Structures are given as structure tokens and as C-alpha cells.
């Protein structure tokens, strides 16, 4: 019976995806351990370390699917060792050739390299879905390059911008995330098969060649030196995963706020039959956006646990090591759910341009106070204009009158600005600065990068 939400039938997909659960399943973990043992044997057979016939038999007979995890678990309880029962089961499969299994290797060689193989699959999924998120952001930024919206600072309306500009900021982040994923892949996807303290002592001078060949067979990079005591590779992956998750959480929270009934500028995808509340039939809650934002804290905390694994005693210990077994899968699982949710939300996002325009008028022109200040400042001086416009803005807010009306009553401002010019400057759509051009710059940067291909 499942005891973690990741594995619950009812809510598991809120916390992970079936695809990523398969990557980090116990079945696949075992399969990757067997794959490493087979690659090691094949490499050693090719290099004359073990008989070629034994290597061939191991490659033919070692079968993770035929192993009985329950039986291995029972043996582990007796042996008090996490991997020896697997070796025993494999040896039984391979008959006499089983004597040459695990030749010159140590448990952590197999488990670490198996984990890297799992991470290889996970990274492919993360990169694929990160590209899809970036493509969806590209489409939104392009479509709404000129769509005016109230820019907000400190939670309050500040100046007009465009919805495309807001989204382009996110797209620019994701281009950096894709670059990071590209850069870390060779470092992260590096195996390690070098023996008890990484000196190849059992194999001697042929050890490095055995490691290199085995890792090549597995499609992994070969380390310059053994990394059992250097866990920065997994921590680097966790760091990039946290950055991606942080961006996704921020986007989820931002769209959650823009969907508020009082703002109403966007709505997450709605499908027939979707229920918002068990007691309020009218509710159309931001359930997807809440889920998107809610998974960033668990990713951050799991990453903190990964960082703890960098504290290794001497050449190896299991205290820090085992933390990775918990945290690494959780990071990938939570992030997979976030990415899939974000793809669905962004591709189906409903953008309410009418409400965006309406909200730009909520403050009766106050949103354009900077524009008025700079225009009046051309005649009156910037600091003098600031004081005058500030006084008018405060009076307009407190009296709930249109900003233009209060400005027109001020004699100094009236002498500096005509009424026609004042009304023209109070059009929010005319004060979006270089927002469209900067959106275009991000779109062109994405095109040049080739990252969205």
C-alpha cells in the first residue's frame, strides 16, 4: 500500500508524472544496477580481465526482470547490506560465470553509476518539457507583445507595460535554464567504476581502461578521478532543478494573482465538468496554478538535503550518500509535475485583454503620473514638477476624482501643459516605453539560440 502522495492513485499525478515515476521506480533502479554490472563484465571480457565466455554469459543471462525483489529484500534483512543480495541473485542467474560478476568493483560504483543512468533519463524528460514550456512562453509573448497591462510593484499598480513583456521576462529565464541544462549534462552524466577507494587497486593498471569502456557502453562520461567522495555533480543538478522550479513557482503564483476575481486578467484552462468547490457551485478555482506554485518549496527542501550529501567522511560513507536516494528522485518527480502542469496552463491560458484595459483605468489616470511629471518638468523642472504632480495625485486619490481634472485645476501645471496634451498623455497604451521592442529582442534571442528546436 502506498504511503507517500507521489505514489497515491488518487492524487499522485499532482506530485509527479507516471513517466518520471517509472524512471525512479524500484524496478528501474534494479534494472540500471544490472545494466552496470553487465557493462562492467563486457568491458572486462573485451580487455582480457575476465574470460570472454564468462562476460558473454553474464550479458546473456543477467536479467533484472527475472529477479524477485521480495526475495532480495528478505536476504537484505539478513545480510544487512543493500546490494549484496542483488549480486547473489545475479550470480544464481549466471551460473559459473557469476563468479566473475562485480569483478574489482564496489557497491557504490554500481549504485552511483546506476543512479546516473536514471538521472540521464530524468534529464532528458526535464529538458524536453523545459523546451515545451519555453515554446509556450514564446507563443504567448509573441501574441501579446503589444497587449497593455498594468505593471505592478509592491503589489500595487505602478505603470503600464505589456502582457507580452511580462511573459518575455519568463521566457528569457527559461532560455538560461535550457543553457544550464545543456552545460551541466556532461558533468552530471558521469559514471564511476573505480573500486573501494577509487584507486582501481583490484584491477591494477587496466582499471581506468575498464572503467572507460564500461561507461562508454552505458553512454556516460568517464571521470578524471573517482568521485565517490565528491558529490557536487548531483548538487549541481539539484541547483539547476531548483532554478527551474523556482521560475515555475513564480509563474504559477503570478498567474494565480492575475486570476483573482478582483483582477480577472487571465484564467487557467477550464474544461467541462471541472469542479471548483464541493459547496460553492459557481467557483472556478486556480487549482492548476496552485499546484504549480505549491511544488517549489518541496523541490527547494529536497535540494537542501542533496547539499548535505556533499559532507563525505574520508573516502566514502553511507550517512550522506543515502540522503541522495531520497532527495534526488523527489526533486525530479516534483519538477516533472510542475513542468507538465505549466505546459498545459500556458498552452491553454485564457487572456482577458478587455479586463486588462479596464484595470488600467482603475485609478482614473494616476498610473500615468510619471509621464505627466516628465512632460511638465520640461517647462517647470523635474523636481518642481514631481512635487506639483505628487500633490495633485494625493488630492485625486483622497477626493476620488479623475487625475486629469485635478491636474487641470493646478495653475502651474495648467500653464505648462495644454488640456489636449494632458488627455493624450493619460492614455496607458501610449506609455509602454520599449516594452514591445524588448519582447522582440527576447524572441529573436530565442530564435538565434536554437534552444527551442
Secondary structure, 3 states (H helix, E strand, C coil): CCCCHHHCCCCHHHCCCHHHHHHCCHHHHHHHHHHHHHHHHHHHHHCCCCCHHHHHHHHHHCCHHHCCHHHHHHHHHHHCCCCHHHHHHHHHHHHHHHHHCCCCCCHHHHHHHHHHHHHHHHHHHHHHHHHHHHHHHHHHHHHCCCCEEEEEECCEEEEEEEHHHHHHHHHHHHHHHHHHHHHHHHHHCECCCCCCCCCCCCCHHHHHHHHHHHHHHCCCECCCCCCCCCCHHHHHHHHHHHHHHHHHHHHHHHHHHHCCCCCCCEECCCCCCCCCCCCCCCCCCCHHHHHHHHHHHHHHHHHHHHHHCCCCCCCCCHHHHHHHHHHHHHHHHHHHHHHHHHHHHHHHCEECHHHHHHHHCCCCCHHHHHHHHHHHHHHHCHHHHHHHHHHHHHHHHHHCCCHHHHHHHCHHHHHHCCHHHHHHHCCHHHCCCCHHHHHHHHHHHHHHHCCCC
